[in-house]
Amino acid sequence: MKKCRRIAVLLLLGLLCLSTISVYAEQPEEESITVRKKKAEQLGLAEWVDDEGYLLESFYEGKSDHDLSEMGLDGLVRTWTQEELDAYVQNLNAGIACYAVTYYQKVSQINPSTGKYLYTGIFEVDGILAYCMERSVSTPAKGSPTGAWQEVTNENVRKVLYYGYNGPAAQGFTYVETALATGEANGDGDNSLGRAVLAEIKTLASPPGNFHVWKVETNGGTTQDLAFYTIEQNGKGQVQKTSKRADMTDQNSCYSLQGAIYGIYGDAACTAEKGRVSTGTNGISGTIELPAGTYYVKEIASPKGYQLSAEGKPLVISAGNTTTVAMADDPQMISPDILVQKADAKTGQEEAQGKGSLAGAEFSVKYYKGEYGEGVDPAALGKTPDRQWVFQTDDTGKIRFQEEYLVSGDTLWTDASGKAVLPLGTVTIQERRASNGYRLNPQIFVRKIANSSSGLEIAKVAEPIIELELVKYRENTTEVMEGAVFEHVSPDGTVEQAETGTDGKIIFQGLLCGTHEIREVSPPVGYRENRNVITFLVDGEGVIHVTSHADETYGAVRTTFTEEGNLIIEVEDKVGYRLPETGSAGASALTVMGVLCCITAHQIKLKRKDEENE
């Protein structure tokens, strides 16, 4: 399509400009000078032309390219041929700057739709080919001062310079067409040719990010703004740090994405360091500018709560663009073994007494993200645990942080090998159900996990045992009695007997939950058995409730409780009579008395029979 348009334009130019070409191109130079001077006289501009019949530089002062195009100055404006323009641009691109900002080096092209010449100046800013952005504004004079470079974000202007004359992706447009389209894209155009070129360029893709278009003011803004482009050869790189276990680290002040330091290297072995970047609070680092190419990124220092990564990743930098490479770190975590170790509070040993057991106690374990003061329970501050579980002790009174000890609760965190782990944070441990024979320990154990080497301190829980102390007294005295035998029936149906010692006491330890019975089965010698059956209940909280009432005719029974809640039963026996043991002096006397009683009774019976016979 462009070739067809070019051909059409050339044919039209040929038809419209045949006479002009014959006058200005084919005539000898002397004849051309005469023709130009004659035309200048006809236009009243004789005083404004030089010896060769071209308009003086002073004529252009205060006039725009639009003004010149409208004045019909064909032949009087000194312009470059395309060959001269191309040679100039070649030198310019090669670093040979021939001119500063100039106004008199003009190029022209006929507008095929009107047949008129369109003029535009050729400009150079800081050694770079530039284009007029404002056709309605006066042309800057040679050597005019320019303002600071300002980047142009107008996408159409960027496209015109990218696809226009001398652009990185030039599409065959002339300098004039490019300049006219630049003015149109900037909102200061004046002709159909510029609009047609712009319409064609608009359909093309946007230029790449390393293509930058700039503009400068000239003469403080009183003359035309000029546009030019540069191509950035460097690119930028940065790092985006993330956590491999966001479920552990998100909203957890024990971890931070800020402060990771990454080295940027020129080799895959990460030995030739080119620079460093460090991450901010959002995990994104600052940028490093480097020539386009492939580099490698490796962590030098990990941020708070994370393990240092040994991974190296490629970073491909392209000119004019910012490339971000994602780097993920493993959070520090621990794999605790024993969470709880129960012990008997009375002995301090990890061994149960009596019928008690260290197995089956349940503990509530709560995990909170974040850092709290030493010994501070986050629940007391109104915090909700992020995860919580209920674990149960084994036969040795231990709870291990393993699935087989778990009764209920959330899913356990696990590492890559499937082992249960805990992230940094705060853990609380509290007994919620005591094991059989023991009373609940209500203490809350607070444990901090500060780093991967800190571990988790075991909660050593001393549980008070539930026990019964039975004391035997002589009736109405404080004299304790040895040798009384009592029977204890447990809730599980087992029966045990024990005898009071020299202190008059029997202690039953590890009382199970449920109903218990205590009865005397053998009193000391010379005393009557106290036939009261004492019943009491041990509830699920380890609290003892006495449910029986004593009959004082059998002897007194008193029940009291210790500060710990254990039961004390005091049982009194009344004095009674029973045959002494065989072989004693008393036994002989009683035997004689028995014989005498029998003889006397027999004689009385014989006497009564004789009286009846009479």
Disulfide bonds with the S-S distance in Angstrom:
none
